[in-house]
């Protein structure tokens, strides 16, 4: 992977993953719905999984620089 696009992709993945995890945590802390119309038992783990996956992709991009 070229250096510039890899850094940009890593930054996007890391920012999105962090924001998603913070937002999910705040919504769960206040017992507010994480996804409209979805059960919290399903929505919270899926959102956490997506955030963690995004962080993992960001780290992977940084490792390939």
Phi and psi in degrees as GROMACS dihedral restraints (atoms count N, CA, C in turn):
[ dihedral_restraints ]
;  ai    aj    ak    al  type     phi  dphi    fc
    3     4     5     6     1   -70.7    20    10
    4     5     6     7     1   155.9    20    10
    6     7     8     9     1   -65.6    20    10
    7     8     9    10     1   -48.8    20    10
    9    10    11    12     1   -61.8    20    10
   10    11    12    13     1   -53.8    20    10
   12    13    14    15     1   -63.0    20    10
   13    14    15    16     1   -32.9    20    10
   15    16    17    18     1   -67.2    20    10
   16    17    18    19     1   -41.2    20    10
   18    19    20    21     1   -66.0    20    10
   19    20    21    22     1   -42.5    20    10
   21    22    23    24     1   -63.2    20    10
   22    23    24    25     1   -46.2    20    10
   24    25    26    27     1   -63.2    20    10
   25    26    27    28     1   -41.4    20    10
   27    28    29    30     1   -62.7    20    10
   28    29    30    31     1   -42.7    20    10
   30    31    32    33     1   -63.2    20    10
   31    32    33    34     1   -42.8    20    10
   33    34    35    36     1   -63.7    20    10
   34    35    36    37     1   -47.8    20    10
   36    37    38    39     1   -61.9    20    10
   37    38    39    40     1   -43.9    20    10
   39    40    41    42     1   -67.1    20    10
   40    41    42    43     1   -41.8    20    10
   42    43    44    45     1   -66.5    20    10
   43    44    45    46     1   -43.8    20    10
   45    46    47    48     1   -64.3    20    10
   46    47    48    49     1   -46.2    20    10
   48    49    50    51     1   -61.0    20    10
   49    50    51    52     1   -44.0    20    10
   51    52    53    54     1   -63.9    20    10
   52    53    54    55     1   -46.8    20    10
   54    55    56    57     1   -62.4    20    10
   55    56    57    58     1   -41.0    20    10
   57    58    59    60     1   -65.5    20    10
   58    59    60    61     1   -41.5    20    10
   60    61    62    63     1   -67.5    20    10
   61    62    63    64     1   -40.7    20    10
   63    64    65    66     1   -65.4    20    10
   64    65    66    67     1   -45.1    20    10
   66    67    68    69     1   -63.8    20    10
   67    68    69    70     1   -43.4    20    10
   69    70    71    72     1   -63.6    20    10
   70    71    72    73     1   -43.0    20    10
   72    73    74    75     1   -62.7    20    10
   73    74    75    76     1   -42.1    20    10
   75    76    77    78     1   -65.7    20    10
   76    77    78    79     1   -42.0    20    10
   78    79    80    81     1   -66.5    20    10
   79    80    81    82     1   -41.5    20    10
   81    82    83    84     1   -67.9    20    10
   82    83    84    85     1   -37.9    20    10
   84    85    86    87     1   -61.2    20    10
   85    86    87    88     1   -39.6    20    10
   87    88    89    90     1   -89.2    20    10
   88    89    90    91     1     6.1    20    10
   90    91    92    93     1    56.0    20    10
   91    92    93    94     1    35.6    20    10
   93    94    95    96     1   -95.9    20    10
   94    95    96    97     1   155.4    20    10
   96    97    98    99     1   -66.1    20    10
   97    98    99   100     1   136.1    20    10
   99   100   101   102     1   -81.5    20    10
  100   101   102   103     1   -39.9    20    10
  102   103   104   105     1  -130.5    20    10
  103   104   105   106     1   132.7    20    10
  105   106   107   108     1   -63.7    20    10
  106   107   108   109     1   124.1    20    10
  108   109   110   111     1    84.5    20    10
  109   110   111   112     1     0.8    20    10
  111   112   113   114     1  -108.0    20    10
  112   113   114   115     1   150.0    20    10
  114   115   116   117     1   -71.9    20    10
  115   116   117   118     1   139.2    20    10
  117   118   119   120     1   -61.3    20    10
  118   119   120   121     1   -28.5    20    10
  120   121   122   123     1   -63.4    20    10
  121   122   123   124     1   -28.8    20    10
  123   124   125   126     1   -97.3    20    10
  124   125   126   127     1   -40.6    20    10
  126   127   128   129     1   -68.7    20    10
  127   128   129   130     1   -42.3    20    10
  129   130   131   132     1   -64.6    20    10
  130   131   132   133     1   -51.2    20    10
  132   133   134   135     1   -62.4    20    10
  133   134   135   136     1   -35.5    20    10
  135   136   137   138     1   -67.4    20    10
  136   137   138   139     1   -39.8    20    10
  138   139   140   141     1   -66.9    20    10
  139   140   141   142     1   -40.2    20    10
  141   142   143   144     1   -65.3    20    10
  142   143   144   145     1   -40.7    20    10
  144   145   146   147     1   -63.2    20    10
  145   146   147   148     1   -42.1    20    10
  147   148   149   150     1   -66.0    20    10
  148   149   150   151     1   -40.7    20    10
  150   151   152   153     1   -65.4    20    10
  151   152   153   154     1   -43.8    20    10
  153   154   155   156     1   -65.7    20    10
  154   155   156   157     1   -38.5    20    10
  156   157   158   159     1   -63.9    20    10
  157   158   159   160     1   -39.2    20    10
  159   160   161   162     1   -66.2    20    10
  160   161   162   163     1   -40.9    20    10
  162   163   164   165     1   -63.4    20    10
  163   164   165   166     1   -40.3    20    10
  165   166   167   168     1   -63.7    20    10
  166   167   168   169     1   -40.9    20    10
  168   169   170   171     1   -65.0    20    10
  169   170   171   172     1   -38.4    20    10
  171   172   173   174     1   -62.9    20    10
  172   173   174   175     1   -43.5    20    10
  174   175   176   177     1   -65.4    20    10
  175   176   177   178     1   -40.6    20    10
  177   178   179   180     1   -60.9    20    10
  178   179   180   181     1   -42.4    20    10
  180   181   182   183     1   -62.9    20    10
  181   182   183   184     1   -39.8    20    10
  183   184   185   186     1   -68.1    20    10
  184   185   186   187     1   -31.5    20    10
  186   187   188   189     1   -71.6    20    10
  187   188   189   190     1   -20.4    20    10
  189   190   191   192     1   -99.6    20    10
  190   191   192   193     1    21.9    20    10
